[in-house]
Amino acid sequence: MQLTIGEHTIDCTDRTAVMAILNVDTDSPIAESVVSADAALDRARLLRNDGAEIIDVGAHSTRSGGALVPPHEEIERVCPVVETLAREGFVVSVDTWTGSVAQAAAEAGAHIINDVTAGKDPQLVHVAAERHLPLIIMHMRGQPTRHREVDQHYVEVGPEVRVFLIERAEALGAAGVADLWLDPGFQFGKSADDNLRLLGDLPNLVALGRPVVVSASRKGFLSELLGEGYGQQAPSLLPATLAFNTLAAAAGAHIVRVHDVAEIAAALRVVDAIRARRRHDAGL
């Protein structure tokens, strides 16, 4: 699969691309991912050298119980960074669910909108449609910072997530958004076991033929799977993140969104080589 993003192309044929998380917020549970606007360009260069092909800039934490950021403040944090990175030739995604922020970021040069609410804000949808920007839509129950407070019972989590994303993609397509990427929303309103089931169903999501984004970097459910309780500070979250993203890539995910770019990129090179060899051996 070839991803065309403005003047950029990312080849995801038999390989998984890395989207790097660049936080300009003040409320992220992963402190080392947070940078000031002044330091953002240097961090982005480092992330690109480590293997990132997309830089995802965000100023609003989605952690459970996270503080709400007014749109004007989100714009003040995000847009100068987006403008600088776009001018320097980076492929830039803006991580927001607010239409006014999406509008300002698009004007600053953002190439992609990453929306955890799957297009709830009509203004955000309009921006993606009018400017022909890829829109990443994610499955989530509840609100971005309140997702652990909602009912987490699913009959079949994989099919339910797929139906939601298919319906949202159809609705957003009818609203004029031509390029929709799918994020199953690991952790958001889901138990640790749900996340395992969702990972097992990932090939079915990939089979829909749209770009699939996996965002499971250092998330609390990984700590639960390690038997360490829910949290995002355990030292073992890096190897857990490596394991989860390696499995996601082997299942066909086109993009993984991560904090630890160098480590993930190295692991993915092995997975990519295995996938390419299997395809070659199959005569495809």
C-alpha positions in Angstrom: 0.0 0.0 0.0 1.3 3.4 -1.0 0.2 6.3 1.2 0.1 9.6 -0.7 0.2 12.6 1.7 0.4 15.9 -0.2 3.7 15.8 -2.0 4.9 12.9 0.1 4.6 9.2 -0.4 5.1 6.5 2.2 5.5 2.9 1.0 3.7 0.5 3.3 4.1 -2.5 1.0 5.3 -5.4 3.2 6.4 -2.9 5.8 5.1 -0.8 8.7 5.9 2.9 8.9 6.6 4.7 12.2 4.7 7.7 13.4 6.6 9.4 16.2 4.7 11.1 19.1 5.9 14.6 19.8 4.1 16.1 22.7 3.9 19.9 23.4 1.5 19.5 26.2 2.1 19.7 29.9 0.1 16.7 31.1 1.6 13.7 29.4 2.2 10.6 31.6 5.3 10.0 29.4 7.4 12.9 30.5 10.3 12.2 28.1 8.0 12.6 25.1 7.2 16.2 26.0 9.3 19.0 24.5 9.1 22.8 24.3 8.3 24.5 21.1 11.9 25.7 20.9 13.2 22.2 21.1 10.6 20.6 18.9 12.6 20.8 15.6 15.7 19.2 17.1 13.6 16.4 18.6 11.8 15.9 15.3 15.2 15.6 13.5 16.3 13.0 16.0 13.1 11.1 15.6 13.4 11.2 11.8 17.0 9.9 12.0 15.8 7.1 14.3 13.3 6.0 11.6 10.1 8.1 12.0 8.3 8.9 8.7 5.5 10.9 10.3 5.7 13.3 13.3 2.4 13.5 15.3 2.2 16.8 17.1 -0.2 17.1 20.0 -0.9 19.4 22.9 -3.8 17.6 24.6 -3.3 14.5 26.7 -5.8 11.7 26.3 -4.8 10.0 29.5 -7.7 9.0 31.8 -8.5 12.1 34.0 -6.3 14.3 31.9 -6.7 18.1 32.1 -8.7 19.8 29.4 -6.9 22.3 27.3 -8.8 25.3 25.8 -8.6 25.4 22.0 -6.8 28.8 21.9 -4.1 27.3 24.2 -3.9 24.1 22.1 -3.4 26.3 19.0 -0.7 28.3 20.6 1.3 25.2 21.5 0.7 23.2 18.3 0.7 25.6 15.4 4.2 27.1 15.7 5.7 23.5 15.8 3.6 22.3 12.9 4.6 25.3 10.8 8.3 24.8 11.6 8.3 21.1 10.9 6.2 21.4 7.7 8.6 24.1 6.4 11.6 21.7 7.1 10.0 19.0 5.0 8.5 16.7 7.7 5.3 14.9 7.2 3.3 16.3 10.0 0.1 15.0 11.7 -1.8 17.0 14.2 -3.4 15.1 17.1 -6.6 16.9 18.0 -10.3 16.4 18.2 -11.2 20.1 18.0 -12.3 21.8 14.7 -10.7 25.2 15.4 -7.4 23.5 16.2 -7.5 21.4 13.1 -8.2 24.5 11.0 -5.3 26.4 12.5 -3.0 23.4 12.1 -4.0 22.9 8.5 -3.3 26.5 7.8 0.1 26.1 9.5 0.9 23.2 7.1 -0.3 20.0 8.8 -0.6 17.1 6.4 -2.8 14.7 8.5 -5.5 15.1 11.1 -5.4 12.4 13.9 -8.8 12.5 15.7 -9.5 10.1 18.5 -13.2 11.0 18.4 -13.6 9.8 14.8 -14.9 13.1 13.4 -17.4 14.2 16.0 -16.7 17.9 15.4 -18.2 18.9 12.1 -15.7 21.7 11.7 -12.8 19.2 11.9 -14.5 17.1 9.2 -15.0 20.1 7.0 -11.3 21.0 7.3 -10.2 17.4 6.3 -12.7 17.4 3.4 -11.9 20.9 2.1 -8.1 20.6 2.3 -8.1 16.9 1.1 -6.2 15.8 4.2 -6.0 12.2 5.4 -8.1 11.8 8.6 -7.3 9.1 11.2 -10.5 8.0 12.9 -10.3 6.0 16.1 -12.8 3.7 17.9 -13.5 4.9 21.5 -16.3 4.7 24.0 -16.8 7.7 26.2 -14.7 10.9 26.1 -11.0 11.3 25.3 -10.0 11.8 29.0 -12.8 9.7 30.5 -12.6 6.5 28.5 -11.9 4.3 31.6 -15.2 5.4 33.2 -17.5 3.9 30.5 -18.9 0.4 30.1 -16.2 -1.9 28.8 -18.3 -4.9 28.0 -18.2 -6.2 24.4 -19.8 -9.3 23.0 -17.2 -9.5 20.2 -14.8 -6.6 20.4 -13.1 -7.0 17.0 -16.3 -7.1 14.9 -17.9 -4.3 17.0 -14.9 -2.1 16.4 -14.8 -2.9 12.7 -18.5 -2.1 12.3 -18.1 1.2 14.0 -15.1 2.2 11.9 -16.8 1.1 8.7 -19.9 3.1 9.5 -17.9 6.2 10.4 -15.8 5.9 7.3 -18.9 5.7 5.2 -20.5 8.7 6.9 -17.3 10.8 6.6 -16.8 9.8 3.0 -20.3 11.0 2.3 -19.3 14.3 4.0 -16.4 14.7 1.6 -13.4 13.1 3.4 -11.7 11.0 0.8 -8.7 9.6 2.7 -9.6 7.8 5.9 -7.2 5.8 8.1 -8.5 3.4 10.7 -7.3 3.2 14.3 -8.9 0.4 16.4 -8.3 2.4 19.6 -6.3 0.1 21.8 -7.0 0.8 25.5 -9.7 3.4 24.9 -12.8 2.0 26.7 -11.4 -1.5 26.5 -10.2 -4.0 29.1 -6.7 -5.7 28.9 -8.3 -8.8 27.5 -10.3 -6.8 25.0 -7.0 -5.4 23.7 -5.6 -8.9 23.2 -8.8 -9.9 21.3 -8.6 -6.7 19.2 -5.0 -7.5 18.3 -6.0 -10.9 17.2 -8.7 -9.4 14.9 -6.3 -6.9 13.4 -5.9 -8.8 10.1 -9.6 -8.5 9.5 -9.3 -4.7 10.0 -6.4 -4.6 7.6 -8.4 -6.6 5.1 -10.8 -3.6 4.7 -8.2 -2.0 2.5 -7.7 1.2 4.3 -4.5 2.3 6.1 -4.5 0.9 9.6 -2.8 2.8 12.5 -1.9 1.1 15.8 -1.3 3.4 18.8 -0.4 1.2 21.8 2.8 2.8 22.9 3.5 2.6 26.7 -0.2 2.3 27.4 -1.5 1.2 30.8 -3.1 -2.0 29.6 0.4 -3.3 28.8 1.3 -2.9 32.4 -1.8 -4.8 33.3 -0.7 -7.7 31.0 2.6 -7.7 32.8 0.9 -8.2 36.1 2.0 -4.8 37.4 -1.4 -3.1 37.5 -2.7 -0.3 35.3 -0.1 2.5 34.9 2.3 4.1 32.4 5.5 4.4 34.5 6.7 0.8 34.7 10.3 0.3 33.3 9.1 -2.8 31.5 6.7 -0.9 29.3 9.3 -0.4 26.6 9.9 -4.1 26.0 6.1 -4.6 26.3 5.6 -1.9 23.7 8.1 -3.6 21.4 6.4 -6.9 21.7 2.9 -5.5 21.0 3.9 -3.4 18.0 6.0 -6.2 16.5 2.8 -8.4 16.6 0.7 -5.6 15.2 3.2 -5.2 12.3 3.2 -8.9 11.7 -0.6 -8.7 11.5 -0.3 -6.1 8.7 -0.6 -2.7 10.5 0.5 0.0 8.1 1.6 2.5 10.7 2.5 2.3 14.4 2.4 5.4 16.6 5.1 5.3 19.2 7.3 7.2 21.7 10.5 5.0 21.3 11.2 5.4 17.7 14.7 3.9 17.4 13.9 0.7 19.3 10.6 0.2 17.4 12.1 1.0 14.0 14.8 -1.6 14.6 12.3 -4.3 15.5 10.1 -3.5 12.5 13.0 -3.9 10.1 13.1 -7.6 11.2 9.3 -8.0 10.8 9.4 -6.2 7.4 12.1 -8.6 6.2 10.1 -11.6 7.2 6.9 -10.3 5.6 8.8 -9.6 2.3 10.4 -13.0 2.3 7.0 -14.7 2.8 5.5 -12.7 0.0 8.4 -13.6 -2.3 8.2 -17.3 -1.4 4.5 -17.2 -2.1 5.2 -15.7 -5.6 3.2 -12.5 -4.9 
